Amino acid sequence: MSVEIETVRTVEVPTRMVHGPEAIRELGEIVRGLGVERPFLVTDRGVVSAGLAERALESLRGAFVFDAVRANPDVELVAEASALYREEGCDGLVALGGGSSMDTAKGVGVEVAHGGSILDYEYGRTPIDRRIPPLVTVPTTAGTGSEVTLWAVITDHERGIKFNVGGTPLIGAHVAVIDPTLTLGLPPAITAATGMDALSHGIECYTCDYHQPFTDAAALAAIELSARWLRTACKDGKNLEARTNMAHAATFGGLAYGTESAGAAHAMSQSAGGLHDCPHGALTARVLGPVCEFNAPAAPERYARIAQALGANVYGMEPLEAAQAGIEELYRLTEDVGIPTLQELGFSEEEIPLLAKIAYEDPQTVGNPREVTVPDYEEIYRNAFARGDGGK
């Protein structure tokens, strides 16, 4: 009898997680405990206008507030923030907001620690070999998991792409403060898009070639929590139980990444997101089902387990049949929470050849459980557009 020998793998979680309602009250003490005297608060104007920055500043003394973060942060934004960090004599970072604020803060940390432009540290180029300055992440959405991921995603407008920075604990936050009260009243569209992002992290990380027991456990938790609570969070934005469980789903989804990557759905959404400025979570959600349909024959047992996590009744089914039942449950959830179609997100079927090409060139293609070619990506995109038109 042959025994399959597993590849030696590593799990490293550099981030302490402080979580629960009103955890934000401990922010100042946490930052001071890291030895930071002049924190650089990275956020956006929407977070400020919602009064969340004010809540953070109640305990955060001596902070400089940088509130110019925009969706899909780019190379220029990171450079602008890094220059202000240095000018203001800051010695640590607090990221308050969604994935854009947290990715910006990580990018600033890399530039401050290493010099040069964040472009230099695109994954596969200059390695990150120093710990970034103390970073505390405070998510105000429940989806990206960026509070605990070891990655930042930055937009390069010159090339029309997004690129990854990180894949090392040296870029991870020192502490994540996860307070579900900060997400109360978040609009349904943002709740849905970010929640589907958390779900997609679970599904892709559970099935990608890099999966391992620790990340499997986190991935399944992200899937189960999202499937159970996302509809409620979208329907009742003040439901603290739903918000708390979605906050956990996001964090588990982020932990599922480990030091590695995802798969074809993220290759598609990340590359396409550099072409049209649209919500990452919504875009990922729209291609996730078609990618799962493509991948299921290559990993039927894993997709059958996902079906269980999604709540599909798979009793007595063979693995591939169960996998398909789970995919239909995924499509139902996508519709139930009102994810916009690809057309509504600004894409057209005429762009499919270009979209397929740039998806294939994205490094996350490598981790997909089934080999995927440019023609395969074209077919997946056609399926995604058809589903948006109500097709099956």
C-alpha atoms as one frame of an Amber mdcrd trajectory, in Angstrom:
protein
   0.000   0.000   0.000   1.446   3.357  -0.989   1.441   6.247   1.457   1.093
   9.785   0.203   3.849  11.972   1.607   2.733  15.529   2.359   4.919  18.469
   1.416   6.474  20.264   4.383   4.394  23.375   4.991   4.512  26.361   7.340
   1.819  28.273   9.202   2.688  31.562  10.869   0.169  34.002  12.337   1.964
  37.177  13.429  -1.201  39.061  14.448  -2.748  39.203  17.912  -6.533  39.403
  17.587  -8.592  41.445  20.029 -12.264  41.002  19.261 -15.746  41.687  20.564
 -18.276  44.530  20.820 -16.630  47.821  21.862 -13.107  46.437  21.439 -12.344
  49.817  19.848 -12.143  51.277  23.379  -8.876  49.407  23.903  -7.241  50.841
  20.773  -5.189  53.534  22.492  -3.825  51.167  25.118  -2.952  48.604  22.439
  -1.107  51.174  20.326   0.801  52.540  23.310   1.661  48.974  24.310   3.466
  48.637  20.991   5.631  51.635  21.921   3.977  53.964  19.420   3.833  57.628
  20.427   2.866  59.267  17.119   0.441  56.952  15.274  -0.425  57.510  11.628
  -4.167  56.827  11.295  -4.988  55.604   7.783  -8.672  55.890   6.881 -11.124
  57.341   4.378 -13.587  60.213   4.433 -16.599  57.907   4.567 -15.320  56.372
   7.801 -14.687  59.858   9.174 -18.167  61.123   8.248 -19.719  58.031   9.860
 -18.109  59.065  13.158 -15.903  55.977  13.382 -12.619  57.886  13.286 -13.867
  59.958  16.190 -14.488  56.768  18.168 -10.942  55.630  17.452  -9.446  58.969
  18.414 -11.168  58.932  21.809  -8.319  56.766  23.110  -5.696  57.367  20.433
  -3.522  60.258  21.554  -1.215  62.256  19.279  -2.397  60.674  16.045  -1.990
  62.205  12.604  -5.089  61.489  10.533  -4.656  60.578   6.862  -8.191  60.314
   5.486  -7.481  60.353   1.735  -7.752  56.590   1.144  -9.797  55.707  -1.922
 -11.150  52.389  -3.152  -8.573  50.144  -4.827  -5.530  52.036  -3.451  -2.845
  52.758  -5.999   0.894  53.313  -6.153   0.496  57.100  -5.998  -1.695  56.975
  -2.887   0.807  54.826  -1.000   3.647  57.198  -1.950   1.632  60.225  -0.800
   0.835  58.606   2.536   4.412  57.445   3.097   5.733  60.974   2.547   3.295
  62.357   5.128   4.202  59.586   7.588   7.826  60.671   7.432   7.076  64.418
   7.496   4.888  64.043  10.583   7.480  61.983  12.455   5.149  59.034  12.934
   6.348  55.783  14.455   3.453  53.397  13.907   0.312  52.772  11.882  -3.390
  52.343  12.615  -5.591  51.275   9.701  -9.272  52.071  10.245 -11.627  51.054
   7.452 -12.087  48.370   4.838  -9.494  46.510   2.840  -8.407  49.668   1.028
  -7.310  51.402   4.248  -5.569  48.297   5.542  -3.775  47.629   2.250  -2.689
  51.278   2.095  -1.281  51.082   5.616   0.630  47.897   4.803   2.016  49.566
   1.688   3.146  52.557   3.739   4.788  50.217   6.218   6.752  48.488   3.456
   7.937  51.786   1.938   8.902  53.241   5.322  10.806  50.114   6.367  12.575
  49.498   3.063  12.640  52.731   1.035  11.771  53.033  -2.635   8.335  52.596
  -4.167   5.759  49.937  -3.368   6.173  48.938  -7.020   9.601  47.570  -6.132
   8.013  45.069  -3.757   5.490  43.475  -6.085   5.513  39.773  -5.262   8.404
  38.145  -7.116  10.495  41.312  -7.272  12.489  42.789  -4.359  11.882  40.642
  -1.269  10.518  42.146   1.941  13.158  41.401   4.565  12.264  43.761   7.436
   9.259  43.954   9.749   7.042  46.913   8.972   6.493  49.513  11.743   3.912
  48.559  14.388   0.529  48.215  12.663  -2.898  47.899  14.255  -5.745  47.068
  11.890  -9.331  47.998  12.739 -11.799  46.737  10.108 -15.061  48.624   9.600
 -16.403  46.103   7.072 -16.612  42.315   7.289 -15.100  40.750   4.218 -11.551
  41.337   3.094  -9.879  39.763   6.112  -7.021  42.159   5.448  -6.752  42.717
   9.191  -4.951  39.363   9.409  -3.732  38.609   5.886  -0.083  38.705   4.926
  -0.830  40.571   1.710  -1.622  44.021   0.342  -3.260  44.538  -3.054  -2.205
  47.704  -4.870  -3.386  49.154  -8.198  -0.924  50.130 -10.912  -2.817  52.397
 -13.321   0.081  52.492 -15.760  -0.221  48.758 -16.410  -3.956  48.627 -15.728
  -3.570  45.863 -13.130  -3.610  45.156  -9.421  -0.567  43.485  -7.911   0.224
  41.672  -4.673   2.729  42.705  -2.053   3.652  40.391   0.809   3.266  36.673
   1.292   5.372  37.036   4.430   4.586  37.588   8.130   6.810  40.671   7.959
   3.897  42.609   6.410   1.176  41.348   8.754  -0.489  43.534  11.343   0.883
  43.347  14.867  -2.626  43.543  16.355  -6.109  43.388  14.835  -8.955  45.034
  16.745 -12.165  43.415  15.514 -15.209  45.293  16.806 -18.506  44.298  15.137
 -20.223  47.470  16.390 -18.180  49.369  13.792 -20.138  47.557  11.056 -23.634
  48.203  12.453 -25.740  50.014   9.867 -23.332  49.320   7.001 -25.401  49.609
   3.780 -26.745  46.315   2.375 -24.751  46.586  -0.872 -21.448  46.942   0.979
 -22.451  44.259   3.481 -23.233  41.868   0.615 -20.078  42.563  -1.405 -17.714
  42.307   1.553 -19.514  39.273   2.960 -19.260  37.439  -0.343 -15.567  38.297
  -0.363 -15.169  36.510   2.985 -17.041  33.517   1.567 -14.887  33.480  -1.568
 -11.713  33.417   0.514 -13.003  30.346   2.304 -14.000  28.515  -0.880 -10.870
  29.318  -2.865  -8.424  28.687  -0.046 -10.091  25.363   0.816  -9.734  24.131
  -2.759  -6.487  25.727  -3.960  -3.313  23.693  -4.364  -1.826  25.298  -1.237
  -4.450  24.075   1.243  -3.305  22.482   4.493  -5.069  21.452   7.723  -4.819
  24.780   9.564  -6.047  26.851   6.627  -8.706  24.217   5.840 -10.229  24.719
   9.279 -10.255  28.497   8.927 -11.671  28.288   5.398 -14.576  26.050   6.403
 -15.397  28.336   9.333 -15.508  31.314   6.949 -17.851  29.441   4.595 -20.203
  28.220   7.307 -20.473  31.577   9.063 -21.021  33.478   5.815 -23.691  31.059
   4.604 -25.477  31.215   7.957 -25.346  34.948   8.671 -24.845  37.028   5.511
 -28.509  37.164   4.507 -29.460  38.344   7.996 -26.720  40.975   8.058 -27.949
  42.337   4.716 -31.610  42.407   5.767 -31.064  43.801   9.261 -27.991  45.982
   9.469 -28.446  46.509  13.218 -28.392  42.812  14.096 -25.305  42.579  16.309
 -25.268  38.771  16.337 -25.170  38.666  12.536 -22.539  41.419  12.413 -20.392
  39.618  14.987 -20.498  36.329  13.108 -19.723  38.032   9.790 -16.763  39.770
  11.438 -15.495  36.333  12.473 -16.150  35.013   8.945 -13.980  37.773   7.499
 -11.144  37.076   9.921 -11.268  33.328   9.304 -11.266  34.018   5.558  -8.146
  36.133   5.970  -6.431  33.451   8.045  -7.283  30.868   5.382  -4.903  32.608
   3.013  -1.841  31.774   5.107   1.304  32.837   3.274  -0.059  31.624  -0.032
  -2.719  32.535  -2.527  -6.215  31.672  -3.769  -7.345  30.545  -7.229  -9.002
  31.444 -10.513 -11.858  33.535  -9.085  -9.407  35.880  -7.405  -7.144  35.867
 -10.456 -10.173  37.046 -12.442 -11.456  39.647 -10.011  -8.062  41.053  -9.131
  -6.985  41.463 -12.745 -10.374  42.751 -13.925 -10.461  45.162 -10.983  -7.493
  46.948 -12.497  -9.489  47.474 -15.682 -12.711  48.851 -14.164 -12.954  50.480
 -10.759 -15.633  48.409  -9.012 -16.147  46.669  -5.647 -13.759  43.730  -5.381
 -16.137  41.579  -3.356 -19.033  41.961  -5.787 -16.790  41.196  -8.759 -15.354
  38.111  -7.064 -18.847  36.908  -6.148 -20.004  37.120  -9.771 -17.203  34.892
 -11.078 -17.023  32.547  -8.083 -19.903  30.257  -9.089 -18.674  29.757 -12.666
 -15.159  29.046 -11.377 -16.541  26.465  -8.952 -18.430  24.805 -11.821 -15.182
  24.604 -13.781 -13.139  23.319 -10.827 -15.526  20.819  -9.242 -14.584  17.837
 -11.472 -10.957  18.232 -10.372 -11.729  18.227  -6.627 -15.238  16.789  -6.131
 -14.724  15.727  -2.500 -13.597  19.198  -1.478 -16.474  20.898  -3.269 -18.869
  18.374  -1.700 -17.584  19.415   1.743 -18.114  23.051   0.758 -21.695  22.166
  -0.166 -22.236  20.924   3.386 -20.736  24.115   4.783 -23.095  26.136   2.589
 -26.060  24.277   4.044 -27.002  22.235   0.962 -28.785  18.932   1.535 -26.360
  16.427   0.037 -27.476  13.278   1.851 -26.887  10.185  -0.278 -25.226  12.069
  -3.117 -22.007  11.139  -4.869 -19.252  13.786  -4.398 -19.648  15.485  -7.781
 -23.431  15.616  -7.464 -23.064  17.075  -3.976 -20.574  19.596  -5.314 -23.093
  20.755  -7.921 -25.777  21.109  -5.229 -23.410  23.344  -3.282 -22.713  25.467
  -6.337 -26.443  26.030  -6.846 -26.678  27.078  -3.181 -23.842  29.518  -3.847
 -25.731  30.989  -6.802 -28.854  31.379  -4.651 -26.933  33.239  -1.972 -25.367
  35.535  -4.581 -28.827  36.469  -5.872 -30.441  36.691  -2.426 -27.992  39.354
  -1.228 -28.300  41.365  -4.445 -24.821  41.145  -5.966 -24.757  43.248  -9.186
 -24.196  41.495 -12.513 -20.969  41.862 -14.453 -22.836  44.181 -16.798 -23.958
  46.331 -13.864 -20.371  46.402 -12.606 -19.295  48.001 -15.908 -18.077  45.022
 -17.933 -19.126  43.919 -21.416 -18.871  40.601 -23.228 -16.682  42.276 -25.870
 -13.984  42.515 -23.187 -13.865  38.754 -22.564 -10.673  38.096 -24.624  -8.797
  40.795 -22.714 -10.258  39.764 -19.358  -9.278  36.145 -19.960  -5.733  37.071
 -20.937  -5.039  39.232 -17.887  -6.655  36.653 -15.569  -4.357  33.961 -16.955
  -1.354  36.212 -16.301  -2.356  36.810 -12.672  -0.164  34.764 -10.280  -3.213
  33.352  -8.474  -3.951  31.236 -11.543  -1.128  28.950 -10.428  -2.936  27.891
  -7.258  -6.183  26.880  -8.946  -7.065  23.193  -8.358  -7.657  22.605 -12.075
  -5.315  23.802 -14.787  -6.929  26.784 -16.468  -5.988  28.219 -19.870  -6.929
  31.457 -21.607  -9.742  29.682 -23.542 -10.946  28.215 -20.229 -11.087  31.706
 -18.718 -13.052  32.892 -21.740 -15.609  30.119 -21.186 -15.823  30.889 -17.456
 -16.436  34.550 -18.244 -19.132  33.641 -20.774 -20.823  31.570 -18.084 -20.593
  34.471 -15.625 -22.174  36.887 -18.109 -24.911  34.357 -18.947 -25.723  33.858
 -15.282 -26.055  37.613 -14.918 -28.628  37.612 -17.692 -30.615  34.946 -15.875
 -29.166  32.054 -17.871 -28.269  28.648 -16.515
